[in-house]
Amino acid sequence: MGNPKATFVCQNCGYTSIKWLGKCPSCDSWNTLLEETPSQPQDKYVWGNKPVILSQIKGQEQKRFSTGISEFDRVLGGGTVEGDVVLIGGEPGIGKSTLLLQAAAMASQKGKKVLYISGEESLSQIKLRAERLKIFSPQSGKKADLSILCEVSLERIKKFIEETSPDWIILDSIQTAYKSGVNSSPGSVSQIRECASDLIQLAKKNSKVLFLIGHVTKEGLIAGPRVLEHMVDAVLYFEGEKTGPFRILKTFKNRFGSTQEIGVFEMTEKGLKEITNPSEIFMSRNPSPAPGTVIASSIEGTRPLLVEIQALVTTATSMNFPRRVIAGVDYNRVLLLLAVLEKIFGAPLHKYDLFINVVGGIKIEETGIDLPVIFAIISSLKNKPLPPGILFVGEVGLSGEVRGVSHIKARVKEAEKLGFKKCILPEVNLSSSAPATQTKADKIERIGVGDIVSALNKFFPN
């Protein structure tokens, strides 16, 4: 059999072509197709298993192990399970290595045998980071079983794994691993696919927990073939502004847990610090409310999150093309709400530039913040601040009706805990938001609204 012919593979999306192209037809990226020689299939991928009748398979409860970081456990679905393969992506310097080094230290102090493999840093650099993070042996005197390996050769990495048999394997990062026999450079699509496949097979076969750190492209997606995300059990993204202190860990895929949970951290000199009550950091503590400022309630997984939404409406610099600068909220959703305000409420927003921002750098994708966004826009348009101590929640339809939202009790309870006096919510949620037994201890007033015109007229009468 002759040698396999070389092909050209896009390093962003994995698209394959028999000839070189300047622009990838799949992801529209320029100069990303590199020549690679496909590797020959090997027998190592054959497990030799036989079909089994489903009714004869014995169920086995998945025991979870805590990472020692509650926010990390929340995103993973309660901790790690045997054979769990987790891919973590994020921009350079966002804190991926810091998070996993802290988790590795805590897991090793709880009796887990951890192997941390780095292909980007030397032993002395990792030691300096560990000293900065105060990662040492437990105070009880028991030595933490945390091993550090600086290596990029996949064959040597597998050899050390087989010799030490760790419970946790952390590879920082998958783009640095190199397998001999694959005729392409480290970080290429072929190398990432082959190295990840070998490590995943090894982890699954021996019930090891495997963490892979992945680089991201300029679009914010994990670099390498898309098949990599299908091969792993969980895909997590570490987000946040590098100039700001807060980091958000989101899950986009999880075979053993929810895909809606988030973990919130603060980057400090001593590493990542958990934020147990994110609502307090995402809300402004200004004593006097300003026009265009509204407190909204969102649900991230099972957690109610209170955030501050700011809107600024100014005279348009160009009447033909008013500006729309939106951060933290879906752009197309805001355009929909602007159309509803113009049609139903009669607000001439086509004459104004609009700027919307969610404080803290968090991104909200839930429709339950429609009503708060509308109130923030009208408050800024009329230059009239809303009274303090009011929370807004509700989805808005195309005809201007305020539709119901989920988890209304949790939202109201979180607002009451933080000292809010009133909650403007959909009428359909009014009865379900009340506690089972009404007592004098209830300190929040619930006000139901059915449409945006009546709701806005309560605060901005003509």
C-alpha positions in Angstrom: 0.0 0.0 0.0 1.4 3.4 -1.0 1.9 6.3 1.3 -1.2 8.4 2.0 -1.5 11.6 0.0 -1.0 14.9 1.8 -4.0 17.0 2.3 -4.5 20.6 3.5 -6.3 21.0 6.8 -7.7 24.2 8.3 -6.2 24.8 11.7 -9.3 26.6 13.0 -12.2 24.3 12.0 -10.5 21.1 10.7 -11.8 21.5 7.1 -9.9 19.2 4.7 -9.0 20.0 1.0 -6.9 18.1 -1.6 -5.4 21.4 -2.6 -4.3 24.6 -0.9 -6.8 27.4 -0.5 -6.2 30.9 0.7 -9.6 31.1 2.4 -11.2 28.3 4.3 -14.7 27.6 2.8 -16.0 26.4 6.1 -15.0 29.1 8.6 -14.0 31.9 6.2 -10.5 32.2 7.8 -7.6 33.3 5.7 -4.2 31.4 5.4 -5.2 28.7 7.9 -4.9 25.6 5.6 -1.6 23.8 6.2 -0.3 20.6 4.5 -0.6 17.5 6.6 -0.1 13.8 6.0 -2.9 11.7 7.4 -1.8 8.9 9.8 -2.6 5.3 9.3 -5.4 3.7 11.4 -4.1 1.4 14.1 -5.5 -1.5 16.1 -5.2 0.3 19.4 -8.6 1.8 18.9 -10.2 -1.7 18.8 -11.4 -2.6 22.3 -12.7 -6.1 21.5 -16.0 -5.7 23.3 -19.1 -7.7 22.4 -22.8 -6.6 22.2 -24.7 -6.9 25.5 -28.4 -6.9 26.1 -29.5 -3.6 27.7 -31.6 -5.3 30.3 -28.6 -7.4 31.4 -26.4 -4.4 32.0 -26.0 -3.7 35.8 -26.5 -0.1 36.7 -23.7 1.5 38.6 -24.0 4.7 40.6 -21.5 7.4 39.6 -19.6 8.5 42.6 -18.5 12.1 42.5 -15.3 13.5 43.9 -15.1 17.1 44.9 -12.3 19.3 43.4 -12.2 21.3 46.6 -13.5 24.4 44.8 -17.2 24.6 45.2 -17.7 26.9 42.2 -15.7 24.4 40.0 -17.8 21.5 41.4 -21.0 23.4 40.5 -20.1 23.8 36.9 -19.0 20.1 36.7 -22.3 19.0 38.1 -21.2 18.2 41.6 -17.6 17.1 41.1 -15.7 14.7 38.9 -16.6 11.1 38.1 -14.3 8.2 37.2 -13.2 8.3 33.6 -14.4 12.0 33.3 -12.7 13.9 30.4 -13.0 17.7 30.7 -11.8 20.3 28.1 -11.2 23.8 29.4 -10.8 26.7 27.0 -10.2 30.4 27.4 -8.1 33.3 26.3 -4.4 33.4 27.2 -3.8 34.7 30.8 -7.4 34.3 31.8 -6.5 31.8 34.6 -7.0 28.3 33.2 -3.7 27.0 34.6 -4.2 28.8 37.9 -7.6 27.1 38.4 -6.4 23.6 37.6 -3.2 24.0 39.7 -5.3 25.0 42.7 -7.8 22.2 42.1 -4.9 19.7 41.7 -3.3 20.8 45.0 -6.6 20.4 46.8 -7.4 17.0 45.2 -3.9 15.7 46.2 -4.3 16.9 49.8 -7.6 14.9 49.9 -5.8 11.7 48.9 -5.9 11.8 45.1 -2.8 11.0 43.1 -2.4 13.9 40.6 -0.1 14.2 37.7 0.2 17.8 36.3 1.7 17.8 32.8 2.9 21.1 31.4 4.2 21.7 27.9 4.3 25.5 28.2 6.1 26.2 31.5 9.2 24.9 33.2 9.4 23.4 36.6 10.8 26.6 38.1 7.9 28.6 36.7 5.3 26.3 38.1 7.1 26.4 41.4 7.0 30.2 41.5 3.2 30.1 40.7 2.7 27.5 43.4 4.5 29.7 46.0 2.4 32.7 45.0 -0.8 30.6 45.3 0.4 29.3 48.7 0.2 25.7 47.4 2.1 23.6 49.9 1.6 20.4 51.9 -1.4 20.3 54.3 -0.8 21.7 57.8 -1.4 18.3 59.2 2.0 17.3 57.9 0.7 14.8 55.3 2.6 15.1 52.0 0.5 16.2 49.1 0.8 13.6 46.2 1.1 16.2 43.4 3.6 15.4 40.7 4.7 17.9 38.0 5.9 16.7 34.6 7.2 19.1 31.9 7.0 17.1 28.7 5.5 17.4 25.2 6.2 13.9 23.8 3.0 11.9 23.9 4.9 8.6 24.2 6.8 9.7 27.2 3.6 11.2 28.8 1.8 7.9 28.4 4.8 6.1 29.8 4.8 8.2 33.0 1.0 7.8 33.3 1.4 4.0 33.2 4.3 4.0 35.7 2.7 6.3 38.3 -1.0 5.4 37.7 -2.4 8.8 38.8 -6.1 9.4 39.6 -6.1 12.8 38.0 -4.2 13.7 34.8 -3.9 17.4 33.8 -2.4 18.4 30.5 -1.5 22.0 29.9 -2.1 22.2 27.0 -3.3 19.8 24.4 -1.8 22.1 21.7 1.7 21.4 22.9 1.5 17.6 22.8 3.4 15.9 20.0 3.0 12.3 18.7 5.8 10.8 16.6 4.5 9.3 13.4 2.1 12.1 12.7 3.7 14.3 10.0 2.7 17.7 11.3 3.8 20.2 13.9 2.4 20.4 17.4 -0.9 22.3 17.6 -2.0 21.2 14.1 -5.4 19.5 13.7 -3.8 16.1 13.1 -1.6 16.3 16.2 -4.4 17.5 18.5 -6.8 14.8 17.2 -4.3 12.0 17.6 -2.9 13.1 21.0 -6.3 13.7 22.5 -7.7 10.4 21.2 -4.8 8.5 22.7 -5.1 10.2 26.1 -8.9 9.9 26.2 -8.7 6.2 25.4 -6.2 5.7 28.2 -8.3 7.7 30.7 -11.5 5.8 29.9 -9.9 2.4 29.9 -8.3 2.9 33.3 -11.1 5.1 34.9 -8.8 8.2 35.2 -10.0 11.8 35.4 -8.4 13.8 32.5 -8.4 17.6 32.3 -7.3 19.1 29.0 -6.5 22.8 28.6 -7.1 24.1 25.1 -6.2 27.3 23.3 -8.9 29.4 21.7 -9.0 31.2 18.3 -9.6 34.9 17.8 -13.3 34.1 17.6 -13.2 32.7 21.1 -13.7 29.0 20.0 -11.4 26.2 21.1 -8.7 25.8 18.5 -8.4 22.5 16.7 -10.9 20.1 15.2 -14.5 20.3 16.3 -14.4 16.6 16.8 -12.3 17.3 19.9 -15.4 18.7 21.7 -17.4 15.6 20.8 -14.8 13.3 22.2 -14.7 14.8 25.7 -17.4 14.6 28.4 -17.5 18.2 29.3 -16.5 21.5 27.6 -15.9 24.5 29.9 -15.0 28.0 28.9 -13.2 30.5 31.2 -14.3 34.0 30.4 -13.8 37.5 31.7 -12.0 40.7 31.0 -8.2 40.3 31.7 -8.1 43.9 33.0 -10.9 43.2 35.5 -10.8 40.9 38.5 -13.8 38.7 37.8 -13.8 35.4 35.9 -16.8 33.3 34.9 -16.5 29.5 34.2 -19.3 28.4 31.9 -20.2 24.9 30.7 -21.3 24.3 27.1 -21.4 20.5 27.2 -21.6 18.1 30.2 -22.5 14.4 30.0 -22.7 14.2 33.8 -24.4 17.4 34.7 -26.3 20.6 33.7 -25.1 22.8 30.8 -26.5 25.9 32.4 -24.4 26.4 35.5 -21.7 29.0 35.9 -19.0 29.5 38.5 -17.8 33.0 39.5 -14.3 33.7 40.7 -12.2 36.7 41.5 -8.5 36.8 40.4 -6.4 38.0 43.3 -2.6 38.0 44.0 -3.1 34.6 45.8 -5.0 33.0 42.9 -8.6 32.5 42.2 -11.1 33.3 45.0 -14.6 31.9 44.9 -17.5 34.3 44.8 -20.3 32.6 46.7 -22.8 35.4 46.2 -22.3 36.9 42.7 -25.3 39.2 42.9 -23.5 41.4 45.4 -20.6 42.1 43.0 -22.7 42.6 39.9 -24.8 45.3 41.5 -23.8 48.9 41.9 -23.9 50.3 45.4 -24.4 54.0 44.4 -26.6 55.7 47.1 -28.6 57.7 44.5 -29.9 55.8 41.4 -29.1 57.3 38.0 -31.2 57.5 34.9 -30.9 54.3 32.8 -29.9 52.1 35.7 -32.1 49.0 36.4 -31.5 45.9 38.6 -32.6 42.7 36.8 -32.8 39.1 37.8 -31.5 36.2 35.7 -31.2 32.5 36.2 -27.9 30.8 35.5 -28.5 27.1 35.9 -30.1 26.8 39.3 -28.6 30.0 40.6 -30.6 33.3 40.7 -28.3 36.2 39.7 -29.0 39.8 40.2 -27.3 42.2 37.7 -27.3 45.9 37.0 -28.2 46.9 33.5 -27.2 50.3 32.3 -28.6 52.2 29.2 -27.6 55.5 27.7 -29.8 57.2 25.1 -28.2 60.2 23.4 -29.0 62.3 20.3 -27.9 60.5 17.2 -24.7 61.8 15.5 -26.1 60.4 12.2 -29.9 60.5 11.6 -29.6 57.8 8.9 -27.5 55.4 11.0 -28.0 55.6 14.7 -25.4 53.8 16.8 -26.3 50.6 18.7 -23.5 49.5 21.1 -24.5 46.6 23.2 -22.4 44.6 25.7 -23.6 41.7 27.9 -27.0 41.3 26.2 -27.9 39.7 22.9 -27.7 42.3 20.2 -30.6 41.0 18.1 -32.8 40.7 21.1 -32.3 44.4 21.9 -33.2 45.4 18.4 -36.4 43.4 18.8 -37.2 45.3 22.0 -36.5 48.6 20.3 -39.0 47.8 17.6 -41.6 46.9 20.2 -41.0 50.2 22.0 -41.3 52.2 18.8 -44.5 50.4 17.7 -46.3 49.8 21.0 -45.1 52.6 23.3 -44.4 55.2 20.6 -40.8 56.0 21.7 -38.9 57.6 18.8 -35.7 55.6 19.4 -34.7 55.8 15.7 -33.5 59.4 16.4 -31.1 58.4 19.2 -27.9 56.5 19.7 -28.2 53.6 22.2 -25.6 52.1 24.5 -26.4 49.2 26.8 -24.0 47.5 29.3 -24.3 44.8 31.9 -22.1 45.7 34.9 -19.3 43.3 35.8 -18.6 42.0 32.3 -21.2 39.1 32.5 -23.2 38.0 29.5 -26.9 37.4 30.0 -28.7 35.2 27.3 -32.0 34.7 29.2 -35.2 36.4 27.9 -36.2 37.2 31.5 -34.2 40.5 31.3 -36.4 41.9 28.5 -38.5 44.0 30.9 -35.4 45.5 32.8 -33.8 46.4 29.4 -36.9 48.3 28.3 -37.1 50.1 31.6 -33.5 51.1 31.4 -33.9 52.5 27.9 -37.0 54.6 28.7 -35.4 55.8 32.0 -32.4 57.1 30.1 -34.6 58.5 27.3 -36.7 60.5 29.7 -33.7 61.2 32.0 -35.6 60.1 35.0 -34.2 57.6 37.5 -36.3 54.8 38.9 -36.9 54.6 42.6 -34.3 52.6 44.6 -35.0 49.1 45.9 -37.0 47.8 42.9 -36.2 44.6 40.9 -37.5 44.0 37.4 -38.0 40.6 35.7 -40.1 39.5 32.7 -40.0 38.5 29.0 -41.6 40.8 26.5 -43.4 39.6 23.4 -43.7 41.2 20.0 -47.2 42.6 20.8 -45.9 44.2 24.0 -47.2 41.6 26.4 -45.1 40.7 29.5 -44.7 36.9 29.5 -44.0 34.6 32.4 -40.5 33.4 33.4 -39.2 30.3 35.2 -37.9 30.0 38.8 -39.8 33.1 39.9 -39.7 32.1 43.6 -35.9 31.8 43.6 -35.6 35.2 41.9 -37.9 36.9 44.4 -36.2 35.2 47.4 -32.8 36.4 46.2 -34.0 39.9 45.8 -35.6 39.9 49.3 -32.4 38.5 50.8 -30.5 41.5 49.3 -32.9 44.1 50.7 -35.2 44.9 47.7 -38.6 46.3 48.6 -40.5 45.8 45.4 -40.4 43.3 42.5 -42.1 44.1 39.1 -42.9 40.7 37.5 -45.3 39.2 35.0 -49.0 38.9 36.1 -48.9 35.2 35.3 -46.2 34.7 37.8 -47.8 36.7 40.6 -49.5 33.8 42.3 -46.6 31.4 41.9 -44.1 33.9 43.3 -45.8 34.1 46.7 -44.6 31.9 49.5 -46.8 28.9 50.6 -47.7 30.7 53.9 -47.9 34.5 53.9 -46.3 36.0 57.0 -45.4 39.4 58.2 -41.8 38.5 57.7 -42.2 39.0 53.9 -40.5 42.2 53.2 -40.9 42.5 49.4 -44.0 43.7 47.5 -44.8 41.9 44.3 -46.4 43.9 41.5 -47.7 42.1 38.5 -47.8 43.7 35.0 -49.5 42.4 31.8 -48.0 44.7 29.1 -45.2 47.2 28.7 -47.5 50.2 28.2 -49.2 49.8 31.6 -45.9 48.9 33.3 -44.1 51.9 31.9 -47.0 54.3 32.7 -46.7 53.4 36.4 -43.3 54.9 36.5 -43.2 57.3 33.6 -46.7 58.9 33.3 -47.3 61.1 30.3 
